[in-house]
């Protein structure tokens, strides 16, 4: 089931306006569930056609059915309160062009009891996408990393049966293990775990956030990798990708800094086959940490930004691939986007036409670089 694509985007794609309107109407109770699903189905078919039109070898459903890339877990289980969009956005977001903005942690966000699964997270997404594509080998399903959900648990509001963070994350991990088993049973061959919380550790404020929950940075990395590896093991023989970035929302970011601080403890311990890494600007640091990537892993260099509409130059991308190949063998490099185009329903500050041009550039440049 090995995935060998040399061009790949991270996962999420921009929601069309009619889908956003349908979501709002459904939430307000003025659009029946069947009509909302019809809008979702239409939008997924359109993004499949967009990706096929530019020749992408790996396709997603754009995460169009989700409120945000990580929202399906709390949407599929009971036991969490207050987990709307802001539950994933709180913190200080930065942009040199758009200005900074602060999002507060929702006051009512809490784990209220044992997580009880009501439905699968992504199985329906996969089966519909596979039907649109006609070949499951070309399909990727994204899921959040287990320890991303530490954000939901608070020592101040801890309740039975989750008096400790690791008790809570044990159940989160089990839910994700069950999900990947079901996806593989249905025929899914490529699953990506999204883990933007690990690069946050380059920032002192976020290191303190985890330390106050009893997990100093080095321990947190080891513990997180252990839980992620449990999910990966449950989903074999599927290929696994692992995405690491520094925050992506409304064209803003959370932290800056190279992968140096986390590479040694993470790159070599995660059992994923493909590392999708953010490298679109100077905030990401240099390529030197790639020397720590084991020889059995592919690095998908996220050189094409999804944060703005300006189109990168192919010759610049080719030079950067050449620079990276001085650190890691060219045979183990692929080209990708730095993150998704729409981490949540809010989306980045681009149009669908901008998105199409970026994806077309991705495929054309990968062809020049690797064929």
N, C-alpha and C positions, 0 to 999 in steps of 0.2 A: 504493500500500500504506500510506497514511498512517493512523496511529492517532490518534483525536481524543478519546478517552475523558476525561471530567472527574472520574472516580473510579477509583482504582487502588490495589491493595496491592502491596507490594514483591515478594513471591514466596513465601517459605516459610510453611508452615502447620504447626500442631502435629501430631505423629505420635500416632495412637491407641495405647493400651497394648498391644493385640494385635499391632500392627506392631513395636513395640519388642521385645516378647517373641519374635516370629518372627525378628527380626534377631539377637538374642542366641543363639537356638537354632541358627540357620543358621551363625553364626560358630563355635559350639561343635561343629558337625558332627552335631547331632541332628535337624536339619530339612532335608530335601532341597531342592535349589534350586527345583524346580518348585513346592513348597508355599510356599516363601518368596515366590516371584514372585506366586503366587495371593493371598497376604496383601497384597503391595504393590498389586496391581491392585484389590483390594477397597477399600483405603484411598484410592487415587486417585479411584475412582468416588464415594466418599463425600465427599471434599473438593470435587469438581466439583459435586455436588449441593448442598453447603453454599453455595458461591459463587453458583450459579444461584439458589438460594432467596432470597438477599438482593438479587439483581438486579445483580451486578457485571458491567460491560461487558467486562472483561478478566479471563481466568481462567488460573491456573497449575495444575500438578499438585502444588503445595505443596512441591516438592523432596523428596517423601517417599521416593524411592528412594535418596537421597544420605545419606552420613554427615554431611556438612556442605555448605554452599552451594558451596564450592570444591573438594570432594573428588573430583569425577568426573574431573578431569584426571589426578591421580595414580592413580586407580583404573583408568584406561583406558590407561596407558602403563607401560612398564618404564623403570628408570633412577633411581628415587627410593627411599630407604630411610627407614623410621621416620616416615612421614607419616600417623600416626593423628590422632585428634581433637585431641590436645594440640599437634600441629604448627601448628594454626591459632589456638590459644587462649593461647599463652604471652604473658606480660605481667602487669601489675597491673590487675585489674578492680575497678571501683568500684560501690558502691550505697549510697545514704544509708539505705535501709531494710533491706537484707540484709547489709550489711557488705562490706568489701573482701576480695579473695582474690588470691593470687599463683599463677600457673601458670608453671613453668619450661620453657624450651625443651628438647625431648627430646634427650638426649645422643647418640642414634644417628641423628638427622635429618641426611640428607646426600643430595646428588646423586651417584650412583655411576657414571654412564655416560650415553651418549647416550640421549635420550628416544626410545623406540620405541613407536608407537601400536599397541595391540592391538584396539581397538574405538572406535566413536564415543562421544562424551561424553554427548550429550543427544538424539540422533536417535531412539532408541527411546522416550524419554520423550515426545517431541513426537508421534510417530505414535500412541501409545496415547491421549494426551490429546486429540488431534484426533478420534479415533474416539469418545471419550466425549462430546465437546462437539458434534461434528457440523458445526463451522464454524471453519476455521483462522483466520479474521479475528478471532475472539474469544480467541485463545490467545497467551500469552506464554511464551517460554523464557528462563530466566536462565542466564548464563555468567559466570565470574569475569574480571575485568580481567587482562591478561597480566602486568603488573608486580606484582600481588599475590603472584606466585610467587617474587619475590625473597626471600621469607621462607624458602624451601627451600635456597637456595644460601648457602654460607659460604666466605669467603676462606681460612679455616683448613683446610677439608676439600675445597677445590676439586680436581677431578680432570679428566683428559682426558675428553672434548674441551672441557670448559667451564672453562678457566682464568680466564675473566672472567665477570662477571655478565651483560654484554650478549651474550656468546656463548650463554649458557644461555637468556636471555629471547628471543633470536631464534628458537630452536626452539619455545619455548612459544607465541610469537606465531604461528608457522606452523601449529602444531596447532590453535589457535583459529580461524585463517583457514580452514583446511580444514573445521572443524566448522560455521562459519556458512554456508559455501558449500553444505554438504550439507543443512543445515536449510532454506535457501532453496529448494534443489532439491526438497525434499520438500513445500514449500508454506508454510513458516513465514513469517509476515508481521510478527512483532514479537519482537525479541531485546533483552534487557536485559543490560548489562555491570555487574557489581557491583564497586565500587572503594572499599571502606571504608578502604583504606590511605592515600589522599591526605589526608583530614582528620586523620590521625594526625600530620601534619607541623605542626599547631599546637602540638604538645608537644615540648619540647626533647629528651627521651629518645629519641623516635622519629626526630626529625631526625638525631640522632647515629647511630642504627642505620643509616640509609641513607648518611650521610656516611662511615661506616667502610667501606662497600662501594664507595666512590668516587663517590657521587652526592649532592652538596650539594642542598638542598631545591629551589632554583629549577631546577637542571639536571634533577633527578629528575622534577619536574612536566612539563617540556618533553619529556623522553625518554619518560615514561609516556604522555603524550598522543599522541605520535607512534606508539607501538605500538598503543594503543587505536584510533587512527584507521585504522591498517592493517587491524585486524579489522573495523571498521565498513565500510570500503570494500569488503572482500571479501564482506560480507553484503548489500550493496545489491542490489535496491531495498527490502529490508525496512526498517521503522521501527526505530530504535534508541533505547532508554532507557539512562540512565547514573545509577547509584545511588551516592550519597555519604553515609556516616554515620560515627559515631565509635566503633564497636564495639558489638556486641549479642550477649550470650551469658548465659543463665541470669538474665535481667533486669538484667545489669550492663553497664557501658560502660568504654571505655579512656581516652578523653581528653575534655576540655571546651574549647570555644572556637568563636567564630564562623567563618564561611567567608571572612572578610576576607583572611586570610593567603594563601589559595590561589585566590580567585575570579578575580583578574585574569589569572593564568596558565593557569587551567583552564577556566572557564566559556566563554570566547571561543574556545578552541582545540579543544575536544572537538567532533567532528562529529556527535554524537548529536542526536536530535530532541527528546528529553524528558529533563529533569534531575529525578531523584527525590531530593529533599533532605530531610534530617532537621531538623525544626523543632518538636519536641514539647515542649521546655521551654527554660529559660534557658541551658542548656549550649550550645545551638546558636547563640546570639547573635541579632542582629536581622536584619531583612529588607533592610537597606541594600545588602549585596553583590549583591542581585538586579538592581541597576541595570546590572551588568556582563554580564548574560545577553543574548546577541544576540536580535534581534527574530524570528528564525526558529525559536526554541526555546520549548517549553512547559516551565513549571516545575510539577512535582507537589509541592505543599507537604505534607511529612510531618508533619501536625499531630496525628494520632492515634497515641498511643504503643502499642507492642506489649509494653512492659516491665512493665506492671501491669494489674490487672483493672479499676481505677477507670474508669468511663465518662465521657468528656468531655461537656460540655454543648454542644448544637448552637449555642446562641446565642454561646458563647465562640468556637467554631470560625468562625462567620460573621463575628465581629468581627475575628478574626485574618486571615481572607481579605481583609476590607476594608482592614486595615492594609497587607497586602502589595500590594494593588492601587494604593496610593499610590506604590509604587516601580516596579511592573511592570504593564502593562496587564492588566486582568481577563480579557480574551479569551485570554491566554497563561498562565492559572493553572488548575490542576486540584488536586484534594484527594486525599491519600494517607495511608498509614501511615508512621511514621518509619523502620521497618525491617521485617524479617520477624518472624513469631511464633516461628520455630524455626530460627535460623541453623544449628544442627546438631541431631543427634538429642536433645541435652539439652533443648532447648526453653526458652522463657521461663516465668515463674511465673504462668501463666494456665491456665484450663480451655478446652476446646473451646467450651463455652457462652459464656464470656467473649469468645473469639475471634469467635464468630458475632455477638454484640452489637456488637462494635467494627466489624465489616464492615458490618453493617446500618446503624449510625450513619454510616459513611463514605458509603454510597450515598444515604441520606436527606438528609444535609447537603449533598452535592454537588448534589442535585436542587434544594434550596432556594437554593443559592448561584448556580447557573449556568443553570437552566432558565427 
